[in-house]
Amino acid sequence: VCSNGIQSTPLNLVVYWKCTASTTDLRVDYRYNPEAMQPPAALTNVQVLVPVNGGVTNMQSLPNAV
């Protein structure tokens, strides 16, 4: 993989997470960068998969997610 820095990637991600004995907090911030592709094109079917041991009791997402 070769990159000319963050300006050359179509989807910039920043991930934060914190794990304790009783909770796991995860935050994924993203920014679409259409200038990274010629011609600019929409990204479709982007997925962020996070394996979870145990049950999920609370999830917040903007935009909506499953």
NORNOR-V643832 format. One record per residue. RES is the residue in one letter. PSI is psi in whole degrees, 0 to 359 (999 if undefined). BURIAL is # if it has 24 or more other C-alpha atoms within 12 Angstrom, else .. D_FIRST is the distance of its C-alpha to the first C-alpha in Angstrom with 1 decimal. Layout:
res->[RES,RES]
psi->[PSI,PSI]
burial->[BURIAL,BURIAL]
d_first->[D_FIRST,D_FIRST]
This chain:
res->[V,C,S,N,G,I,Q,S,T,P,L,N,L,V,V,Y,W,K,C,T,A,S,T,T,D,L,R,V,D,Y,R,Y,N,P,E,A,M,Q,P,P,A,A,L,T,N,V,Q,V,L,V,P,V,N,G,G,V,T,N,M,Q,S,L,P,N,A,V]
psi->[132,136,146,34,182,333,346,0,136,337,109,129,143,126,133,137,154,127,134,182,333,347,156,121,131,135,130,114,141,158,128,135,87,339,347,347,141,116,158,140,152,143,131,157,40,129,141,114,130,110,136,127,124,188,154,124,341,129,134,136,134,112,174,146,171,999]
burial->[.,.,.,.,.,.,.,.,.,#,#,.,.,.,.,.,.,.,.,.,.,.,.,.,.,.,.,.,.,.,.,.,.,.,.,.,.,.,.,.,.,.,.,.,.,.,.,.,.,.,.,.,.,.,.,.,.,.,.,.,.,.,.,.,.,.]
d_first->[0.0,3.8,6.7,10.3,11.6,13.1,14.8,11.8,11.2,13.9,15.0,15.5,16.7,19.0,20.4,23.7,25.6,28.8,30.4,34.1,36.5,37.5,34.7,31.0,29.9,26.5,25.5,22.4,22.4,20.3,20.3,19.4,18.1,19.2,18.6,14.8,15.7,18.3,20.6,20.3,20.5,21.5,19.3,21.4,21.7,19.5,20.4,20.3,21.7,23.5,25.5,29.0,31.7,35.0,36.0,34.7,37.7,36.2,33.2,32.8,30.3,30.0,29.5,31.2,29.4,30.5]
